[in-house]
Amino acid sequence: MLWTITVILVLLWLVGFIGFHVLGAWIHLLLLVAVVLLILNLLSGRRAI
C-alpha cells in the first residue's frame, strides 16, 4: 500500500510539474512526501522471522 501511495504522489508531482507552474510549492511538497515515504519503506522493509 505504501508503494501505491508513493507512485501516486510521484505521478501527481510529474503532472503538476509539467502542467501547472502556479502551484510549485505544493508540487514540491508532494515530491518530498513521496520521497520520505519511499525511504521509510526501504528502511523498514519486510523482516524475516
CHARMM internal coordinates of N, CA and C (Angstrom, degrees):
IC EDIT
DIST 1 N 1 CA 1.4455
DIST 1 CA 1 C 1.5289
ANGL 1 N 1 CA 1 C 110.41
DIST 1 C 2 N 1.3242
ANGL 1 CA 1 C 2 N 115.89
DIHE 1 N 1 CA 1 C 2 N -36.53
DIST 2 N 2 CA 1.4620
ANGL 1 C 2 N 2 CA 119.74
DIHE 1 CA 1 C 2 N 2 CA 179.67
DIST 2 CA 2 C 1.5234
ANGL 2 N 2 CA 2 C 111.32
DIHE 1 C 2 N 2 CA 2 C -65.29
DIST 2 C 3 N 1.3370
ANGL 2 CA 2 C 3 N 115.95
DIHE 2 N 2 CA 2 C 3 N -36.84
DIST 3 N 3 CA 1.4646
ANGL 2 C 3 N 3 CA 119.43
DIHE 2 CA 2 C 3 N 3 CA 177.20
DIST 3 CA 3 C 1.5217
ANGL 3 N 3 CA 3 C 110.79
DIHE 2 C 3 N 3 CA 3 C -64.50
DIST 3 C 4 N 1.3127
ANGL 3 CA 3 C 4 N 117.57
DIHE 3 N 3 CA 3 C 4 N -38.70
DIST 4 N 4 CA 1.4653
ANGL 3 C 4 N 4 CA 121.57
DIHE 3 CA 3 C 4 N 4 CA 179.48
DIST 4 CA 4 C 1.5177
ANGL 4 N 4 CA 4 C 110.73
DIHE 3 C 4 N 4 CA 4 C -62.93
DIST 4 C 5 N 1.3154
ANGL 4 CA 4 C 5 N 116.91
DIHE 4 N 4 CA 4 C 5 N -44.83
DIST 5 N 5 CA 1.4640
ANGL 4 C 5 N 5 CA 121.02
DIHE 4 CA 4 C 5 N 5 CA 178.51
DIST 5 CA 5 C 1.5227
ANGL 5 N 5 CA 5 C 110.28
DIHE 4 C 5 N 5 CA 5 C -63.06
DIST 5 C 6 N 1.3214
ANGL 5 CA 5 C 6 N 116.74
DIHE 5 N 5 CA 5 C 6 N -41.81
DIST 6 N 6 CA 1.4602
ANGL 5 C 6 N 6 CA 120.40
DIHE 5 CA 5 C 6 N 6 CA 179.37
DIST 6 CA 6 C 1.5186
ANGL 6 N 6 CA 6 C 111.30
DIHE 5 C 6 N 6 CA 6 C -62.26
DIST 6 C 7 N 1.3177
ANGL 6 CA 6 C 7 N 116.53
DIHE 6 N 6 CA 6 C 7 N -45.58
DIST 7 N 7 CA 1.4711
ANGL 6 C 7 N 7 CA 120.28
DIHE 6 CA 6 C 7 N 7 CA 179.95
DIST 7 CA 7 C 1.5186
ANGL 7 N 7 CA 7 C 110.69
DIHE 6 C 7 N 7 CA 7 C -63.63
DIST 7 C 8 N 1.3210
ANGL 7 CA 7 C 8 N 117.89
DIHE 7 N 7 CA 7 C 8 N -42.59
DIST 8 N 8 CA 1.4643
ANGL 7 C 8 N 8 CA 121.28
DIHE 7 CA 7 C 8 N 8 CA 179.38
DIST 8 CA 8 C 1.5225
ANGL 8 N 8 CA 8 C 110.59
DIHE 7 C 8 N 8 CA 8 C -62.33
DIST 8 C 9 N 1.3249
ANGL 8 CA 8 C 9 N 117.56
DIHE 8 N 8 CA 8 C 9 N -44.11
DIST 9 N 9 CA 1.4614
ANGL 8 C 9 N 9 CA 120.43
DIHE 8 CA 8 C 9 N 9 CA 179.69
DIST 9 CA 9 C 1.5271
ANGL 9 N 9 CA 9 C 111.93
DIHE 8 C 9 N 9 CA 9 C -64.64
DIST 9 C 10 N 1.3237
ANGL 9 CA 9 C 10 N 116.60
DIHE 9 N 9 CA 9 C 10 N -40.09
DIST 10 N 10 CA 1.4639
ANGL 9 C 10 N 10 CA 119.26
DIHE 9 CA 9 C 10 N 10 CA 178.58
DIST 10 CA 10 C 1.5258
ANGL 10 N 10 CA 10 C 110.55
DIHE 9 C 10 N 10 CA 10 C -66.56
DIST 10 C 11 N 1.3197
ANGL 10 CA 10 C 11 N 117.54
DIHE 10 N 10 CA 10 C 11 N -41.32
DIST 11 N 11 CA 1.4642
ANGL 10 C 11 N 11 CA 120.51
DIHE 10 CA 10 C 11 N 11 CA 177.63
DIST 11 CA 11 C 1.5230
ANGL 11 N 11 CA 11 C 111.52
DIHE 10 C 11 N 11 CA 11 C -63.40
DIST 11 C 12 N 1.3257
ANGL 11 CA 11 C 12 N 117.15
DIHE 11 N 11 CA 11 C 12 N -42.36
DIST 12 N 12 CA 1.4645
ANGL 11 C 12 N 12 CA 120.12
DIHE 11 CA 11 C 12 N 12 CA 176.80
DIST 12 CA 12 C 1.5213
ANGL 12 N 12 CA 12 C 111.11
DIHE 11 C 12 N 12 CA 12 C -62.21
DIST 12 C 13 N 1.3205
ANGL 12 CA 12 C 13 N 115.95
DIHE 12 N 12 CA 12 C 13 N -37.44
DIST 13 N 13 CA 1.4587
ANGL 12 C 13 N 13 CA 119.53
DIHE 12 CA 12 C 13 N 13 CA 178.37
DIST 13 CA 13 C 1.5231
ANGL 13 N 13 CA 13 C 110.59
DIHE 12 C 13 N 13 CA 13 C -65.01
DIST 13 C 14 N 1.3309
ANGL 13 CA 13 C 14 N 116.61
DIHE 13 N 13 CA 13 C 14 N -44.96
DIST 14 N 14 CA 1.4623
ANGL 13 C 14 N 14 CA 119.90
DIHE 13 CA 13 C 14 N 14 CA 179.73
DIST 14 CA 14 C 1.5189
ANGL 14 N 14 CA 14 C 111.76
DIHE 13 C 14 N 14 CA 14 C -62.01
DIST 14 C 15 N 1.3333
ANGL 14 CA 14 C 15 N 117.17
DIHE 14 N 14 CA 14 C 15 N -44.57
DIST 15 N 15 CA 1.4648
ANGL 14 C 15 N 15 CA 120.96
DIHE 14 CA 14 C 15 N 15 CA 178.75
DIST 15 CA 15 C 1.5214
ANGL 15 N 15 CA 15 C 110.15
DIHE 14 C 15 N 15 CA 15 C -62.07
DIST 15 C 16 N 1.2988
ANGL 15 CA 15 C 16 N 116.18
DIHE 15 N 15 CA 15 C 16 N -44.60
DIST 16 N 16 CA 1.4622
ANGL 15 C 16 N 16 CA 119.76
DIHE 15 CA 15 C 16 N 16 CA -179.96
DIST 16 CA 16 C 1.5132
ANGL 16 N 16 CA 16 C 112.59
DIHE 15 C 16 N 16 CA 16 C -68.15
DIST 16 C 17 N 1.3170
ANGL 16 CA 16 C 17 N 116.76
DIHE 16 N 16 CA 16 C 17 N -37.32
DIST 17 N 17 CA 1.4602
ANGL 16 C 17 N 17 CA 120.35
DIHE 16 CA 16 C 17 N 17 CA -178.36
DIST 17 CA 17 C 1.5199
ANGL 17 N 17 CA 17 C 110.69
DIHE 16 C 17 N 17 CA 17 C -68.18
DIST 17 C 18 N 1.3184
ANGL 17 CA 17 C 18 N 116.30
DIHE 17 N 17 CA 17 C 18 N -38.08
DIST 18 N 18 CA 1.4623
ANGL 17 C 18 N 18 CA 120.71
DIHE 17 CA 17 C 18 N 18 CA -179.33
DIST 18 CA 18 C 1.5207
ANGL 18 N 18 CA 18 C 110.91
DIHE 17 C 18 N 18 CA 18 C -79.09
DIST 18 C 19 N 1.3342
ANGL 18 CA 18 C 19 N 116.99
DIHE 18 N 18 CA 18 C 19 N -39.90
DIST 19 N 19 CA 1.4612
ANGL 18 C 19 N 19 CA 120.38
DIHE 18 CA 18 C 19 N 19 CA -171.47
DIST 19 CA 19 C 1.5151
ANGL 19 N 19 CA 19 C 116.42
DIHE 18 C 19 N 19 CA 19 C -95.53
DIST 19 C 20 N 1.3093
ANGL 19 CA 19 C 20 N 118.36
DIHE 19 N 19 CA 19 C 20 N -36.39
DIST 20 N 20 CA 1.4558
ANGL 19 C 20 N 20 CA 120.69
DIHE 19 CA 19 C 20 N 20 CA -171.60
DIST 20 CA 20 C 1.5268
ANGL 20 N 20 CA 20 C 110.93
DIHE 19 C 20 N 20 CA 20 C -128.01
DIST 20 C 21 N 1.3155
ANGL 20 CA 20 C 21 N 116.27
DIHE 20 N 20 CA 20 C 21 N 104.51
DIST 21 N 21 CA 1.4606
ANGL 20 C 21 N 21 CA 119.08
DIHE 20 CA 20 C 21 N 21 CA 178.35
DIST 21 CA 21 C 1.5266
ANGL 21 N 21 CA 21 C 111.67
DIHE 20 C 21 N 21 CA 21 C -86.53
DIST 21 C 22 N 1.3329
ANGL 21 CA 21 C 22 N 116.51
DIHE 21 N 21 CA 21 C 22 N -7.93
DIST 22 N 22 CA 1.4620
ANGL 21 C 22 N 22 CA 120.92
DIHE 21 CA 21 C 22 N 22 CA -177.97
DIST 22 CA 22 C 1.5236
ANGL 22 N 22 CA 22 C 111.13
DIHE 21 C 22 N 22 CA 22 C -69.29
DIST 22 C 23 N 1.3133
ANGL 22 CA 22 C 23 N 116.63
DIHE 22 N 22 CA 22 C 23 N -37.66
DIST 23 N 23 CA 1.4680
ANGL 22 C 23 N 23 CA 121.37
DIHE 22 CA 22 C 23 N 23 CA -176.44
DIST 23 CA 23 C 1.5209
ANGL 23 N 23 CA 23 C 111.87
DIHE 22 C 23 N 23 CA 23 C -98.19
DIST 23 C 24 N 1.3043
ANGL 23 CA 23 C 24 N 116.93
DIHE 23 N 23 CA 23 C 24 N 40.62
DIST 24 N 24 CA 1.4613
ANGL 23 C 24 N 24 CA 121.89
DIHE 23 CA 23 C 24 N 24 CA -174.77
DIST 24 CA 24 C 1.5159
ANGL 24 N 24 CA 24 C 114.23
DIHE 23 C 24 N 24 CA 24 C -55.07
DIST 24 C 25 N 1.3317
ANGL 24 CA 24 C 25 N 117.44
DIHE 24 N 24 CA 24 C 25 N -43.45
DIST 25 N 25 CA 1.4617
ANGL 24 C 25 N 25 CA 120.07
DIHE 24 CA 24 C 25 N 25 CA -177.59
DIST 25 CA 25 C 1.5282
ANGL 25 N 25 CA 25 C 111.18
DIHE 24 C 25 N 25 CA 25 C -65.59
DIST 25 C 26 N 1.3096
ANGL 25 CA 25 C 26 N 117.46
DIHE 25 N 25 CA 25 C 26 N -41.36
DIST 26 N 26 CA 1.4672
ANGL 25 C 26 N 26 CA 120.74
DIHE 25 CA 25 C 26 N 26 CA -179.63
DIST 26 CA 26 C 1.5225
ANGL 26 N 26 CA 26 C 111.08
DIHE 25 C 26 N 26 CA 26 C -67.47
DIST 26 C 27 N 1.3063
ANGL 26 CA 26 C 27 N 116.42
DIHE 26 N 26 CA 26 C 27 N -36.84
DIST 27 N 27 CA 1.4608
ANGL 26 C 27 N 27 CA 120.69
DIHE 26 CA 26 C 27 N 27 CA -179.10
DIST 27 CA 27 C 1.5284
ANGL 27 N 27 CA 27 C 110.14
DIHE 26 C 27 N 27 CA 27 C -66.72
DIST 27 C 28 N 1.3081
ANGL 27 CA 27 C 28 N 116.57
DIHE 27 N 27 CA 27 C 28 N -42.28
DIST 28 N 28 CA 1.4495
ANGL 27 C 28 N 28 CA 119.13
DIHE 27 CA 27 C 28 N 28 CA 178.19
DIST 28 CA 28 C 1.5237
ANGL 28 N 28 CA 28 C 111.50
DIHE 27 C 28 N 28 CA 28 C -70.03
DIST 28 C 29 N 1.3006
ANGL 28 CA 28 C 29 N 117.04
DIHE 28 N 28 CA 28 C 29 N -28.56
DIST 29 N 29 CA 1.4582
ANGL 28 C 29 N 29 CA 120.53
DIHE 28 CA 28 C 29 N 29 CA 174.46
DIST 29 CA 29 C 1.5312
ANGL 29 N 29 CA 29 C 110.10
DIHE 28 C 29 N 29 CA 29 C -65.80
DIST 29 C 30 N 1.3421
ANGL 29 CA 29 C 30 N 116.97
DIHE 29 N 29 CA 29 C 30 N -40.93
DIST 30 N 30 CA 1.4678
ANGL 29 C 30 N 30 CA 120.61
DIHE 29 CA 29 C 30 N 30 CA 175.83
DIST 30 CA 30 C 1.5246
ANGL 30 N 30 CA 30 C 110.87
DIHE 29 C 30 N 30 CA 30 C -61.17
DIST 30 C 31 N 1.3128
ANGL 30 CA 30 C 31 N 116.90
DIHE 30 N 30 CA 30 C 31 N -41.48
DIST 31 N 31 CA 1.4562
ANGL 30 C 31 N 31 CA 120.54
DIHE 30 CA 30 C 31 N 31 CA 178.12
DIST 31 CA 31 C 1.5219
ANGL 31 N 31 CA 31 C 110.92
DIHE 30 C 31 N 31 CA 31 C -63.10
DIST 31 C 32 N 1.3025
ANGL 31 CA 31 C 32 N 116.64
DIHE 31 N 31 CA 31 C 32 N -43.15
DIST 32 N 32 CA 1.4606
ANGL 31 C 32 N 32 CA 120.88
DIHE 31 CA 31 C 32 N 32 CA 179.35
DIST 32 CA 32 C 1.5275
ANGL 32 N 32 CA 32 C 110.95
DIHE 31 C 32 N 32 CA 32 C -61.15
DIST 32 C 33 N 1.3284
ANGL 32 CA 32 C 33 N 117.03
DIHE 32 N 32 CA 32 C 33 N -44.16
DIST 33 N 33 CA 1.4667
ANGL 32 C 33 N 33 CA 120.91
DIHE 32 CA 32 C 33 N 33 CA 178.67
DIST 33 CA 33 C 1.5270
ANGL 33 N 33 CA 33 C 110.14
DIHE 32 C 33 N 33 CA 33 C -62.78
DIST 33 C 34 N 1.3335
ANGL 33 CA 33 C 34 N 117.52
DIHE 33 N 33 CA 33 C 34 N -42.86
DIST 34 N 34 CA 1.4638
ANGL 33 C 34 N 34 CA 121.14
DIHE 33 CA 33 C 34 N 34 CA 179.63
DIST 34 CA 34 C 1.5204
ANGL 34 N 34 CA 34 C 111.18
DIHE 33 C 34 N 34 CA 34 C -62.04
DIST 34 C 35 N 1.3126
ANGL 34 CA 34 C 35 N 117.60
DIHE 34 N 34 CA 34 C 35 N -42.91
DIST 35 N 35 CA 1.4660
ANGL 34 C 35 N 35 CA 121.16
DIHE 34 CA 34 C 35 N 35 CA -179.62
DIST 35 CA 35 C 1.5238
ANGL 35 N 35 CA 35 C 110.79
DIHE 34 C 35 N 35 CA 35 C -66.88
DIST 35 C 36 N 1.3240
ANGL 35 CA 35 C 36 N 117.15
DIHE 35 N 35 CA 35 C 36 N -41.63
DIST 36 N 36 CA 1.4695
ANGL 35 C 36 N 36 CA 120.40
DIHE 35 CA 35 C 36 N 36 CA 179.06
DIST 36 CA 36 C 1.5257
ANGL 36 N 36 CA 36 C 110.04
DIHE 35 C 36 N 36 CA 36 C -63.22
DIST 36 C 37 N 1.3239
ANGL 36 CA 36 C 37 N 117.41
DIHE 36 N 36 CA 36 C 37 N -43.53
DIST 37 N 37 CA 1.4620
ANGL 36 C 37 N 37 CA 119.95
DIHE 36 CA 36 C 37 N 37 CA 178.53
DIST 37 CA 37 C 1.5269
ANGL 37 N 37 CA 37 C 111.56
DIHE 36 C 37 N 37 CA 37 C -63.57
DIST 37 C 38 N 1.3130
ANGL 37 CA 37 C 38 N 116.22
DIHE 37 N 37 CA 37 C 38 N -39.62
DIST 38 N 38 CA 1.4581
ANGL 37 C 38 N 38 CA 120.03
DIHE 37 CA 37 C 38 N 38 CA 178.63
DIST 38 CA 38 C 1.5260
ANGL 38 N 38 CA 38 C 110.82
DIHE 37 C 38 N 38 CA 38 C -64.01
DIST 38 C 39 N 1.3143
ANGL 38 CA 38 C 39 N 117.94
DIHE 38 N 38 CA 38 C 39 N -44.29
DIST 39 N 39 CA 1.4571
ANGL 38 C 39 N 39 CA 121.59
DIHE 38 CA 38 C 39 N 39 CA 179.63
DIST 39 CA 39 C 1.5304
ANGL 39 N 39 CA 39 C 111.00
DIHE 38 C 39 N 39 CA 39 C -64.33
DIST 39 C 40 N 1.3390
ANGL 39 CA 39 C 40 N 116.62
DIHE 39 N 39 CA 39 C 40 N -42.66
DIST 40 N 40 CA 1.4673
ANGL 39 C 40 N 40 CA 119.51
DIHE 39 CA 39 C 40 N 40 CA 177.78
DIST 40 CA 40 C 1.5187
ANGL 40 N 40 CA 40 C 111.28
DIHE 39 C 40 N 40 CA 40 C -61.88
DIST 40 C 41 N 1.3272
ANGL 40 CA 40 C 41 N 116.09
DIHE 40 N 40 CA 40 C 41 N -39.40
DIST 41 N 41 CA 1.4576
ANGL 40 C 41 N 41 CA 120.04
DIHE 40 CA 40 C 41 N 41 CA 179.92
DIST 41 CA 41 C 1.5205
ANGL 41 N 41 CA 41 C 110.18
DIHE 40 C 41 N 41 CA 41 C -67.15
DIST 41 C 42 N 1.3083
ANGL 41 CA 41 C 42 N 118.07
DIHE 41 N 41 CA 41 C 42 N -41.03
DIST 42 N 42 CA 1.4673
ANGL 41 C 42 N 42 CA 120.50
DIHE 41 CA 41 C 42 N 42 CA 179.88
DIST 42 CA 42 C 1.5198
ANGL 42 N 42 CA 42 C 111.44
DIHE 41 C 42 N 42 CA 42 C -68.02
DIST 42 C 43 N 1.3244
ANGL 42 CA 42 C 43 N 117.61
DIHE 42 N 42 CA 42 C 43 N -37.15
DIST 43 N 43 CA 1.4614
ANGL 42 C 43 N 43 CA 120.50
DIHE 42 CA 42 C 43 N 43 CA -179.37
DIST 43 CA 43 C 1.5204
ANGL 43 N 43 CA 43 C 112.16
DIHE 42 C 43 N 43 CA 43 C -73.09
DIST 43 C 44 N 1.3232
ANGL 43 CA 43 C 44 N 116.91
DIHE 43 N 43 CA 43 C 44 N -40.38
DIST 44 N 44 CA 1.4650
ANGL 43 C 44 N 44 CA 119.14
DIHE 43 CA 43 C 44 N 44 CA -178.33
DIST 44 CA 44 C 1.5252
ANGL 44 N 44 CA 44 C 109.74
DIHE 43 C 44 N 44 CA 44 C -75.66
DIST 44 C 45 N 1.3240
ANGL 44 CA 44 C 45 N 117.22
DIHE 44 N 44 CA 44 C 45 N -51.25
DIST 45 N 45 CA 1.4538
ANGL 44 C 45 N 45 CA 121.56
DIHE 44 CA 44 C 45 N 45 CA 177.04
DIST 45 CA 45 C 1.5134
ANGL 45 N 45 CA 45 C 113.79
DIHE 44 C 45 N 45 CA 45 C 53.87
DIST 45 C 46 N 1.2945
ANGL 45 CA 45 C 46 N 115.11
DIHE 45 N 45 CA 45 C 46 N -176.18
DIST 46 N 46 CA 1.4698
ANGL 45 C 46 N 46 CA 120.39
DIHE 45 CA 45 C 46 N 46 CA 175.38
DIST 46 CA 46 C 1.5171
ANGL 46 N 46 CA 46 C 107.14
DIHE 45 C 46 N 46 CA 46 C -101.53
DIST 46 C 47 N 1.3153
ANGL 46 CA 46 C 47 N 115.97
DIHE 46 N 46 CA 46 C 47 N 122.39
DIST 47 N 47 CA 1.4446
ANGL 46 C 47 N 47 CA 120.33
DIHE 46 CA 46 C 47 N 47 CA -177.88
DIST 47 CA 47 C 1.5394
ANGL 47 N 47 CA 47 C 110.64
DIHE 46 C 47 N 47 CA 47 C -97.92
DIST 47 C 48 N 1.2989
ANGL 47 CA 47 C 48 N 116.01
DIHE 47 N 47 CA 47 C 48 N 138.58
DIST 48 N 48 CA 1.4693
ANGL 47 C 48 N 48 CA 120.79
DIHE 47 CA 47 C 48 N 48 CA 177.24
DIST 48 CA 48 C 1.5372
ANGL 48 N 48 CA 48 C 108.81
DIHE 47 C 48 N 48 CA 48 C -77.25
DIST 48 C 49 N 1.3118
ANGL 48 CA 48 C 49 N 114.91
DIHE 48 N 48 CA 48 C 49 N 143.88
DIST 49 N 49 CA 1.4666
ANGL 48 C 49 N 49 CA 119.59
DIHE 48 CA 48 C 49 N 49 CA -179.44
DIST 49 CA 49 C 1.5082
ANGL 49 N 49 CA 49 C 110.03
DIHE 48 C 49 N 49 CA 49 C -92.40
END
COOR INIT
IC SEED 1 N 1 CA 1 C
IC BUILD
